[in-house]
Amino acid sequence: MQVWDVDSMARPLRINVAGGWYHITARGHNRERIYCDRTDYAHFLELLGEMSERFRVRVHAYALMPNHYHLLISTPDGNASRAIQWLNVSYGVWYNLTHDRTGSVFQGRFGSVLVEGSGWGLEVSAYIHMNPIVMSSKGFGKKDRAAERQGWKKPSKEEMERRLDDIRAFEWSSYRAYGGYGRKPDWLETETLLRRVKDGEAGYRRFIEERIKQGGEEDVMSKVKWGLVLGGERFARKVRGKVRINRESLGHRDLRERKSFEDIVKLVERLKGEAWKVFCDRHDDWGRDLVLRCGRRYAGLTLRELGAKVGGLDYTGVFMAIKRVESRAKTDRSLRKVIERLDAICEK
């Protein structure tokens, strides 16, 4: 049964869905800066990584602007509100102490839009990653983009190169990780969206750069319905019906049941044709690492919890094991097929 947690209480509506995708925004109080120097940006990213670990939230994209931020997240546990509240309070307290100030850092409640899965999530990621250059001061504001799409305005070659250089060089967004221009933070989950484009990082670069060259698509956030939901008509009507029915009901039950660690072990055993006890400690066998990857992704277990499940492997060891099996799958076709099959089963 699909149960949604809806928080209204005379405030902007929050819909917390297990497995839900969200575009999250927050602005500085009175549109004031929330990041003043590199230390501020870096500390916010540290907290974002801690939020991902603490609340089992997957961070798919981000852009930190001087007076606001954008995030694209998904929540296996349906706890977006609690996670973002923790993030904003933690950063706000640190920011006030660091800059010897008092009062609110953020303006009101954060913005939250429920997004229809990774297909629409790919569009939102483009919106987020283009945020650093879509401004009038760079000749690429809303009116400029509309004029370019209509063919009324054509940027010079130099203008186009400047836009591309600016988005590649912007340090405080996840685009550099997606495009292969910089190191990916350990907590940033790029695989889901990269699977949506051909050729991975190279394909994602083309996806973004074509948007820029074409003047950008119509602003995807202009398609948000009722300030709550972004997706197709059927999805939007479904969400609205759930909100209407459950507007006063609170709860924390899953839209989709999470897998247990034992469930994942059984699935890998079935796909490998071997028992866990046979391959779990075998040298150079990808079976254990694949269990760890899926335990993180579909059981919602922390790296430490996963380490305890496989005999006391430490946090770093679990992380490296997950990265090792994902890297191996890029060149091992048979392993890649196993992962695709496993993902298809777990994501039903």
C-alpha positions in Angstrom: 0.0 0.0 0.0 1.3 3.4 -0.9 1.2 5.8 2.0 2.5 9.4 1.9 3.4 11.6 4.8 1.9 15.1 4.3 2.8 18.0 6.6 0.6 21.1 6.2 -0.1 22.8 9.6 -0.9 26.1 7.9 2.6 26.3 6.5 3.9 25.5 3.0 3.0 21.9 2.2 5.6 19.2 2.6 5.1 15.8 1.0 7.5 13.2 2.3 7.6 10.1 0.1 9.8 7.0 0.5 11.8 6.8 -2.8 10.7 10.4 -3.7 12.9 12.8 -5.7 12.9 16.5 -4.7 14.1 19.8 -5.9 15.1 21.7 -2.7 15.8 25.5 -2.5 16.6 27.9 0.4 17.3 31.6 0.3 19.1 33.9 2.6 17.0 36.1 4.9 16.0 39.3 3.1 18.0 37.8 0.1 21.3 38.3 2.0 24.3 36.2 1.4 24.6 32.8 3.0 28.1 32.2 1.8 30.7 34.9 2.2 34.0 33.0 1.5 35.4 29.7 0.5 35.2 28.4 4.1 31.4 28.9 4.1 30.9 27.0 0.8 33.2 24.2 1.9 31.6 23.8 5.3 28.1 23.7 3.7 29.3 20.8 1.5 30.7 19.0 4.5 27.3 19.2 6.2 25.6 18.1 3.0 27.8 15.0 3.0 27.0 14.4 6.7 23.3 14.9 6.0 23.5 12.2 3.3 25.1 9.8 5.7 23.0 10.6 8.8 19.6 10.6 7.0 20.3 8.1 4.2 19.5 10.8 1.7 21.0 10.5 -1.9 22.3 13.8 -3.2 22.1 13.8 -7.0 23.0 17.5 -7.8 23.7 20.8 -6.2 24.5 24.4 -6.9 25.5 26.9 -4.2 24.9 30.5 -5.1 25.9 33.5 -2.9 22.4 34.0 -1.4 20.7 30.7 -2.1 21.2 27.0 -2.9 19.6 24.3 -5.1 19.6 20.6 -4.3 18.3 17.5 -6.1 17.8 14.7 -3.7 16.0 11.4 -3.3 14.9 9.8 0.0 14.7 6.1 0.4 13.2 6.7 3.9 10.8 9.5 3.0 12.5 12.0 5.4 13.3 15.0 3.2 11.8 17.5 5.7 13.8 16.2 8.6 17.0 16.0 6.6 16.8 19.6 5.2 15.8 21.1 8.5 18.9 19.5 10.1 21.0 20.8 7.3 19.7 24.4 7.5 19.8 24.6 11.3 23.3 23.1 11.5 24.6 25.5 8.9 22.7 28.5 10.3 24.2 28.0 13.8 27.7 27.6 12.4 27.4 30.6 10.1 26.2 32.9 12.9 29.1 31.8 15.2 31.7 32.1 12.5 30.5 35.6 11.4 29.6 36.9 14.8 26.0 37.6 13.9 22.5 36.7 15.3 19.1 36.1 13.7 17.9 33.9 10.9 20.3 32.9 8.1 17.6 31.5 5.9 14.3 33.1 4.8 11.3 31.2 6.0 10.9 27.5 5.2 12.9 25.9 2.4 11.2 25.2 -0.9 10.4 21.6 -1.8 9.0 20.3 -5.1 8.3 16.6 -5.5 9.8 15.4 -8.8 8.6 12.5 -10.9 11.6 10.2 -10.8 15.0 10.3 -12.5 13.6 11.2 -15.9 12.3 14.6 -14.7 15.3 14.6 -12.3 17.6 14.8 -15.3 15.8 18.0 -16.4 16.0 19.4 -12.9 19.8 18.7 -12.8 20.2 20.7 -16.0 18.3 23.6 -14.4 20.5 23.4 -11.3 23.8 23.2 -13.1 22.9 26.1 -15.4 22.0 28.3 -12.5 25.4 29.9 -12.2 25.2 31.4 -15.7 21.5 32.1 -16.2 21.5 35.7 -15.1 21.1 39.0 -16.8 24.5 40.2 -15.8 26.0 37.5 -18.0 23.6 38.3 -20.9 21.8 35.0 -20.3 18.8 36.0 -18.2 15.2 34.9 -18.7 14.5 37.4 -21.5 17.8 36.7 -23.2 17.2 33.0 -23.3 13.6 33.4 -24.6 15.0 35.7 -27.4 17.6 33.2 -28.3 15.1 30.3 -28.5 12.9 32.4 -30.8 15.8 33.3 -33.0 15.5 37.0 -32.2 19.0 37.2 -30.7 22.1 35.3 -31.5 25.1 35.2 -29.1 28.6 35.7 -30.6 31.1 32.9 -30.6 32.9 34.7 -27.8 29.8 34.9 -25.6 29.1 31.3 -26.1 32.6 30.3 -25.2 32.4 32.5 -22.1 29.2 30.7 -21.0 30.7 27.3 -21.4 33.9 28.4 -19.7 31.9 29.8 -16.8 29.8 26.7 -16.2 32.9 24.4 -16.4 34.9 26.6 -14.0 32.1 27.2 -11.4 33.5 25.4 -8.3 30.4 25.2 -6.1 28.1 23.0 -8.2 28.1 19.3 -9.0 28.5 20.0 -12.8 32.2 19.6 -12.6 31.8 16.1 -11.2 29.1 15.1 -13.8 31.2 16.5 -16.7 34.4 14.9 -15.6 36.1 18.3 -14.9 36.7 17.7 -11.2 36.7 15.2 -8.4 33.3 13.7 -7.3 32.5 14.0 -3.6 32.1 10.6 -2.0 28.5 11.3 -1.1 27.4 12.6 -4.5 25.4 10.0 -6.4 25.8 10.6 -10.1 25.2 7.1 -11.5 21.4 7.3 -11.7 21.3 10.4 -13.9 24.4 9.5 -16.0 22.5 6.3 -17.0 19.9 8.6 -18.5 22.3 9.9 -21.1 24.4 8.1 -23.7 28.2 7.9 -23.0 28.1 8.9 -19.4 30.1 12.0 -18.5 30.8 12.9 -22.1 27.1 12.5 -22.9 26.1 14.7 -19.9 28.5 17.4 -21.1 26.9 17.4 -24.5 23.4 17.4 -22.9 24.2 20.6 -20.9 26.3 22.3 -23.6 23.5 21.8 -26.2 21.1 23.4 -23.8 23.3 26.4 -23.5 23.9 26.7 -27.2 20.2 26.6 -27.9 19.4 29.3 -25.4 18.3 26.8 -22.8 15.0 25.0 -22.8 11.9 26.6 -21.4 12.5 26.8 -17.6 11.5 23.4 -16.3 10.5 24.9 -13.0 7.8 26.9 -14.7 6.0 23.5 -15.2 5.6 23.0 -11.4 2.0 22.4 -10.5 0.4 24.0 -7.4 3.9 24.8 -6.1 4.2 21.2 -5.1 5.0 18.7 -7.9 6.9 18.5 -11.2 6.1 15.7 -13.6 3.5 14.4 -16.1 -0.2 15.0 -15.8 -0.9 11.5 -14.4 1.7 11.8 -11.7 0.6 15.3 -10.8 -3.1 14.2 -10.4 -2.0 11.2 -8.3 0.0 13.5 -6.0 -2.9 16.0 -5.7 -5.3 13.2 -4.8 -3.0 11.9 -2.1 -2.6 15.4 -0.7 -6.4 15.9 -0.7 -7.1 12.6 1.0 -4.3 12.7 3.6 -3.8 16.4 4.2 -4.2 16.1 7.9 -2.7 12.7 8.3 0.9 12.3 9.6 3.0 9.1 9.6 6.3 7.8 8.5 5.5 4.7 6.4 7.2 3.8 3.2 5.9 4.3 -0.3 8.0 1.3 -1.3 9.3 -1.3 1.1 13.1 -1.2 1.6 15.0 -4.4 1.0 16.7 -6.0 4.0 20.4 -6.9 3.9 19.4 -10.6 3.9 17.0 -10.0 0.9 19.9 -8.6 -1.1 22.3 -11.4 -0.1 19.7 -13.9 -1.4 19.3 -12.0 -4.7 23.0 -11.9 -5.3 23.2 -15.6 -4.4 20.5 -16.3 -7.0 22.2 -14.3 -9.7 25.6 -15.7 -9.0 24.4 -19.3 -8.6 26.5 -19.6 -5.4 25.9 -19.4 -1.6 27.0 -16.3 0.3 29.4 -18.3 2.5 31.2 -19.5 -0.6 32.0 -16.2 -2.2 31.8 -13.6 0.6 35.5 -13.9 1.5 36.9 -15.2 -1.9 39.8 -13.1 -3.2 38.9 -10.9 -6.2 35.3 -12.0 -6.2 32.8 -9.1 -6.8 29.9 -10.8 -5.0 30.5 -9.3 -1.6 31.2 -5.8 -3.0 28.0 -6.0 -5.0 26.0 -6.9 -1.9 27.6 -3.9 -0.2 26.6 -1.6 -3.1 23.0 -2.7 -3.1 22.8 -2.7 0.7 23.8 1.0 0.6 21.4 1.8 -2.3 18.3 -0.4 -1.5 18.5 -1.3 2.2 19.4 2.3 3.2 22.2 1.1 5.5 25.1 3.3 6.4 28.7 2.4 5.5 29.3 1.5 9.1 26.3 -0.7 9.4 27.3 -2.5 6.2 30.8 -3.0 7.5 29.4 -4.7 10.6 27.3 -7.0 8.4 30.4 -8.3 6.6 32.6 -9.0 9.6 33.8 -5.6 10.8 35.0 -3.9 7.7 35.6 -0.2 8.4 33.8 2.8 6.9 36.6 3.4 4.3 36.8 -0.2 3.4 33.1 -0.4 2.6 33.3 2.8 0.5 36.3 1.5 -1.5 34.5 -1.9 -2.0 31.5 -0.2 -3.5 33.6 2.0 -5.8 35.6 -1.0 -6.8 32.6 -3.0 -8.0 31.1 0.0 -9.8 34.5 0.7 -11.6 34.9 -3.0 -12.5 31.4 -3.0 -14.1 32.5 -0.4 -16.6 34.8 -2.9 -18.3 33.2 -6.3 -17.2 30.1 -6.8 -19.4 28.9 -9.8 -17.5 29.1 -8.0 -14.2 27.3 -5.0 -15.7 24.4 -7.2 -16.8 24.1 -8.6 -13.3 24.0 -5.1 -11.8 21.4 -4.0 -14.3 19.3 -7.1 -13.5 19.7 -6.5 -9.7 18.8 -2.8 -10.0 15.7 -3.7 -12.1 14.5 -6.1 -9.3 15.2 -3.8 -6.4 13.6 -0.7 -8.1 10.3 -2.4 -8.8 
